[in-house]
Amino acid sequence: MKRIASYIIYTILIACIACACSDDLNLKQSYEFKVSHLPVPKKLKVGETAEIRCQIERSGYYKNTSYKLRYFQTDGKGTLTLDDGTVFLPNDYYDLNSESFRLYFTAGSDEQNNIGIYFFDNQGNSFTLSFSFNYDSKEDQES
């Protein structure tokens, strides 16, 4: 009787192990993300810089995910730089080495500046931020 019970238990264990081994193991590697940022000024004078503090927020985590950005300036003139000093050229891709970073936009003209920043991961997901800075025509008032 013990021998039959042992045989049945052994058979059930073998069946469970065989069913658990599957070639259909599906690991999710692609997770959507968004980029949040703190409020930025709406008006800038020529030469004035706006700090854009950004944070990549993932919907899931995959260790080998990497992020890039590129930007376009549709109106006005100005420069966009990363907190490590990298000066961005429009339409070029740049690697992001951190999920928390700061961008700095410096107005270069006395007209409205519109920029679009496009973020990409190596899994095919993307996210876009748009900023519009009007010219601050107020004269500095001295007290």
Backbone bond lengths (Angstrom), bond angles and torsions (degrees), N, CA, C in turn:
res aa  C-N    CA-C-N  psi(-1)  N-CA   C-N-CA  omega(-1)  CA-C   N-CA-C  phi
1 M - - - 1.441 - - 1.528 110.86 -
2 K 1.356 115.72 -43.65 1.459 119.51 178.60 1.516 110.76 -63.72
3 R 1.317 114.60 -35.65 1.450 119.57 -178.78 1.528 110.70 -66.66
4 I 1.302 118.43 -39.50 1.464 123.01 179.06 1.531 109.61 -68.48
5 A 1.336 116.71 -43.38 1.465 120.79 179.09 1.529 109.95 -62.87
6 S 1.321 117.83 -41.89 1.464 121.74 178.60 1.527 110.47 -64.07
7 Y 1.324 116.78 -40.20 1.448 121.63 179.16 1.529 110.54 -64.01
8 I 1.328 117.49 -42.12 1.463 122.21 179.93 1.529 110.19 -65.35
9 I 1.324 117.24 -45.85 1.468 121.07 179.67 1.532 109.93 -63.27
10 Y 1.324 116.19 -43.16 1.454 121.11 178.90 1.529 110.54 -61.75
11 T 1.309 117.61 -42.97 1.463 122.43 178.59 1.532 111.40 -63.53
12 I 1.323 116.29 -41.65 1.475 120.23 179.08 1.536 110.59 -64.63
13 L 1.324 116.89 -42.30 1.464 120.39 178.57 1.527 111.66 -62.74
14 I 1.326 116.39 -43.17 1.471 120.43 177.97 1.527 110.01 -61.79
15 A 1.336 117.01 -42.59 1.467 121.18 179.57 1.525 110.89 -63.39
16 C 1.339 117.09 -41.68 1.472 120.94 179.18 1.522 110.56 -63.51
17 I 1.312 117.56 -43.20 1.463 121.50 179.97 1.525 110.11 -65.24
18 A 1.315 116.60 -41.91 1.466 120.76 -179.99 1.524 111.09 -64.53
19 C 1.321 117.59 -38.09 1.467 120.88 179.56 1.526 111.30 -73.38
20 A 1.320 116.93 -30.80 1.468 120.67 -178.86 1.521 111.30 -72.24
21 C 1.319 118.08 -27.51 1.454 121.58 179.24 1.514 108.54 -81.47
22 S 1.323 115.69 111.82 1.453 120.49 -178.31 1.517 109.76 -135.47
23 D 1.299 115.50 140.34 1.461 120.53 175.95 1.526 111.02 -80.29
24 D 1.302 118.15 -4.95 1.454 122.43 -176.88 1.532 112.40 -92.26
25 L 1.316 117.05 29.17 1.449 121.06 178.67 1.522 108.25 -65.91
26 N 1.321 116.36 122.23 1.455 121.61 -174.89 1.520 109.47 -119.57
27 L 1.330 116.57 105.19 1.447 121.61 177.54 1.522 108.81 -95.79
28 K 1.315 115.76 127.38 1.459 119.66 179.57 1.520 108.66 -79.45
29 Q 1.318 115.11 124.98 1.457 120.71 -179.59 1.514 112.23 -114.96
30 S 1.307 117.53 -16.78 1.457 121.69 -174.76 1.521 110.32 -109.53
31 Y 1.334 115.37 116.45 1.459 121.21 178.89 1.522 109.30 -124.75
32 E 1.322 116.33 136.98 1.455 119.91 176.11 1.526 109.17 -65.27
33 F 1.314 115.27 157.09 1.458 120.10 178.01 1.519 108.88 -145.58
34 K 1.320 115.60 164.53 1.455 120.95 171.61 1.518 107.43 -138.12
35 V 1.305 116.02 163.49 1.457 121.28 178.62 1.524 106.96 -118.64
36 S 1.320 115.59 114.79 1.462 119.95 177.59 1.525 108.40 -95.28
37 H 1.330 115.46 158.69 1.463 119.60 179.99 1.521 109.65 -149.16
38 L 1.307 115.22 155.47 1.452 121.38 175.00 1.525 108.79 -76.92
39 P 1.328 117.86 161.78 1.476 119.99 179.10 1.533 111.55 -58.68
40 V 1.319 115.13 146.64 1.468 121.79 178.21 1.524 108.88 -122.62
41 P 1.331 117.82 156.69 1.469 119.88 178.64 1.520 111.20 -64.23
42 K 1.307 116.16 152.69 1.467 121.36 179.64 1.525 111.76 -94.75
43 K 1.357 116.30 -20.38 1.459 120.83 -177.81 1.519 110.00 -126.00
44 L 1.339 115.12 139.12 1.455 121.70 177.83 1.521 109.89 -135.98
45 K 1.319 116.54 142.97 1.459 122.06 171.24 1.525 108.02 -87.01
46 V 1.315 116.93 163.96 1.453 120.81 176.89 1.526 108.35 -60.51
47 G 1.320 117.47 129.08 1.450 122.62 -179.44 1.519 114.23 87.90
48 E 1.335 117.86 -9.23 1.460 121.33 179.44 1.529 109.81 -82.12
49 T 1.335 115.90 146.10 1.464 121.84 -175.42 1.521 110.92 -115.34
50 A 1.322 115.32 134.76 1.469 122.15 174.54 1.526 108.36 -105.30
51 E 1.334 115.69 131.84 1.462 120.94 176.56 1.534 108.52 -92.06
52 I 1.327 115.94 131.53 1.462 121.86 178.52 1.529 106.73 -118.62
53 R 1.330 116.68 102.23 1.473 121.20 179.81 1.526 108.36 -85.75
54 C 1.315 116.09 121.88 1.463 121.34 -173.82 1.526 111.90 -120.02
55 Q 1.328 114.24 153.56 1.461 122.22 177.14 1.522 108.38 -142.62
56 I 1.326 117.21 124.92 1.468 120.85 174.12 1.520 107.39 -80.17
57 E 1.322 115.87 126.57 1.465 121.81 178.76 1.520 108.16 -114.72
58 R 1.332 115.96 112.16 1.463 122.02 -178.03 1.526 110.80 -88.03
59 S 1.333 116.51 148.49 1.466 119.97 173.68 1.525 110.71 -86.14
60 G 1.315 117.25 -11.51 1.462 124.07 176.49 1.509 108.04 -163.58
61 Y 1.318 116.84 173.53 1.456 119.70 -175.25 1.525 110.81 -122.71
62 Y 1.318 115.31 126.79 1.462 122.59 169.85 1.527 106.60 -130.63
63 K 1.305 116.51 123.30 1.463 123.01 -170.70 1.530 113.94 -54.50
64 N 1.312 118.18 -38.79 1.459 121.57 -172.85 1.526 114.22 -89.77
65 T 1.320 117.80 16.61 1.456 120.41 178.80 1.530 109.22 -78.75
66 S 1.322 115.76 134.17 1.461 120.91 175.58 1.530 108.31 -126.77
67 Y 1.326 115.51 155.93 1.460 121.08 -175.03 1.520 110.88 -124.39
68 K 1.327 114.99 147.36 1.462 123.15 176.67 1.522 107.89 -133.12
69 L 1.332 114.70 162.99 1.461 119.01 172.13 1.513 109.78 -140.64
70 R 1.314 113.87 159.91 1.460 122.64 170.73 1.510 106.46 -147.24
71 Y 1.307 117.27 157.41 1.452 118.66 -179.54 1.515 111.19 -139.11
72 F 1.319 114.41 158.02 1.453 122.95 176.82 1.519 107.97 -131.80
73 Q 1.312 116.33 143.16 1.464 120.54 173.51 1.512 106.83 -115.81
74 T 1.342 115.29 111.70 1.460 120.09 -175.29 1.523 112.80 -87.80
75 D 1.329 118.02 -26.66 1.467 121.96 179.10 1.512 109.02 -138.47
76 G 1.328 115.66 145.56 1.454 121.12 175.83 1.513 112.72 82.20
77 K 1.329 113.79 -171.65 1.465 121.28 178.06 1.510 107.86 -135.73
78 G 1.306 115.73 144.02 1.451 120.45 178.84 1.511 110.34 175.92
79 T 1.331 115.16 179.67 1.460 120.13 179.25 1.530 109.50 -128.18
80 L 1.314 114.82 145.73 1.460 122.44 176.29 1.518 107.66 -117.18
81 T 1.340 116.32 128.34 1.458 120.84 179.34 1.521 110.20 -129.26
82 L 1.317 115.14 157.59 1.459 122.88 176.84 1.521 108.03 -95.80
83 D 1.317 116.96 159.92 1.467 121.04 -177.37 1.532 113.83 -61.17
84 D 1.330 118.24 -17.23 1.470 119.87 177.27 1.526 112.25 -89.51
85 G 1.335 117.17 3.88 1.460 122.12 178.07 1.513 114.74 97.97
86 T 1.326 118.63 -5.35 1.457 121.68 179.09 1.525 109.80 -63.40
87 V 1.331 116.72 124.45 1.466 121.83 176.21 1.521 107.18 -94.75
88 F 1.322 116.17 123.33 1.461 120.75 -176.64 1.524 111.30 -83.85
89 L 1.311 115.60 140.75 1.455 122.38 169.66 1.519 107.30 -101.75
90 P 1.331 117.65 139.99 1.468 119.24 -179.23 1.530 111.77 -57.34
91 N 1.323 115.00 139.97 1.460 124.53 173.13 1.527 114.51 72.96
92 D 1.332 118.93 4.87 1.466 120.95 174.62 1.521 109.21 -95.17
93 Y 1.328 116.61 150.77 1.466 122.01 177.05 1.529 110.11 -89.17
94 Y 1.338 114.93 140.93 1.461 120.79 177.97 1.524 108.88 -134.73
95 D 1.331 115.96 136.92 1.462 121.34 177.69 1.519 110.34 -74.63
96 L 1.323 115.75 141.28 1.460 121.39 171.83 1.520 106.78 -104.34
97 N 1.316 116.85 124.34 1.461 121.00 -176.75 1.515 112.88 -96.39
98 S 1.319 117.31 -1.85 1.460 121.65 -178.43 1.527 108.48 -143.87
99 E 1.313 116.17 152.37 1.464 120.01 177.56 1.524 111.56 -87.62
100 S 1.313 116.88 -7.07 1.452 122.93 175.75 1.524 106.96 -124.63
101 F 1.329 117.17 120.68 1.462 119.94 -173.93 1.521 109.62 -154.53
102 R 1.325 115.76 168.66 1.459 122.40 179.09 1.519 109.48 -124.62
103 L 1.314 114.93 136.34 1.451 122.05 173.29 1.527 107.47 -111.26
104 Y 1.338 116.03 148.63 1.454 120.67 178.90 1.516 108.81 -128.02
105 F 1.338 115.84 120.94 1.459 120.48 176.14 1.514 108.43 -106.53
106 T 1.342 116.26 126.11 1.458 122.29 177.89 1.524 108.15 -112.30
107 A 1.331 115.73 121.44 1.464 121.40 -179.54 1.519 109.55 -69.23
108 G 1.327 115.90 136.41 1.459 120.77 -179.52 1.508 113.70 -118.15
109 S 1.335 116.67 5.95 1.461 119.40 -179.87 1.527 109.61 -150.94
110 D 1.329 114.49 163.49 1.467 119.96 -179.84 1.528 111.25 -95.72
111 E 1.298 115.36 42.56 1.460 121.64 174.73 1.519 108.42 -131.92
112 Q 1.309 116.89 175.14 1.463 120.18 -179.92 1.523 109.76 -67.15
113 N 1.325 115.83 137.64 1.465 122.45 177.89 1.525 108.82 -112.11
114 N 1.309 116.48 124.38 1.464 122.12 176.31 1.518 108.66 -120.88
115 I 1.343 115.18 126.76 1.457 119.30 177.73 1.522 109.42 -129.85
116 G 1.311 115.31 147.37 1.458 122.77 173.67 1.520 108.15 -120.98
117 I 1.319 116.62 128.76 1.461 121.56 179.81 1.519 107.43 -114.08
118 Y 1.313 116.85 123.24 1.455 123.54 -175.41 1.523 109.41 -111.16
119 F 1.312 116.17 124.35 1.456 122.71 -179.17 1.530 108.82 -108.10
120 F 1.323 116.57 140.14 1.464 122.79 -178.86 1.524 109.11 -134.96
121 D 1.340 116.10 148.51 1.459 119.12 168.45 1.519 108.49 -112.82
122 N 1.315 117.23 170.67 1.464 120.97 -177.44 1.533 112.42 -79.79
123 Q 1.332 117.11 7.44 1.466 121.53 178.17 1.537 111.97 -106.18
124 G 1.337 117.10 1.24 1.465 120.85 177.25 1.519 114.90 97.73
125 N 1.318 119.00 4.98 1.465 122.05 177.86 1.526 109.63 -90.46
126 S 1.342 115.94 154.22 1.459 119.52 179.82 1.528 110.16 -146.35
127 F 1.324 114.80 163.29 1.470 122.45 178.34 1.528 106.95 -152.67
128 T 1.339 116.46 144.02 1.458 121.58 -176.64 1.518 111.41 -123.23
129 L 1.329 116.02 138.73 1.462 123.06 170.42 1.521 107.98 -119.59
130 S 1.334 116.48 141.10 1.464 121.37 176.42 1.516 109.33 -126.25
131 F 1.321 115.24 139.82 1.455 120.89 178.95 1.518 109.56 -132.46
132 S 1.321 114.58 143.04 1.449 121.39 177.14 1.520 107.99 -129.25
133 F 1.328 115.89 124.74 1.458 121.58 179.46 1.522 108.50 -118.81
134 N 1.316 116.77 119.32 1.457 121.31 176.08 1.516 109.39 -84.75
135 Y 1.331 115.32 158.33 1.457 120.23 177.47 1.517 108.95 -74.39
136 D 1.336 116.41 131.16 1.466 122.14 177.62 1.517 107.49 -91.27
137 S 1.331 115.85 102.11 1.459 120.62 -175.52 1.518 113.81 -89.08
138 K 1.318 117.51 -0.23 1.475 120.37 179.02 1.523 109.87 -65.76
139 E 1.321 114.64 136.08 1.459 120.19 175.21 1.516 108.14 -79.69
140 D 1.311 116.76 143.35 1.470 119.66 176.07 1.514 108.91 -64.70
141 Q 1.291 116.03 126.78 1.463 120.96 179.84 1.516 109.54 -97.05
142 E 1.316 115.04 124.64 1.453 119.12 178.45 1.503 109.22 -94.60
143 S 1.320 116.78 138.53 1.462 121.00 -179.27 1.499 111.25 -88.49
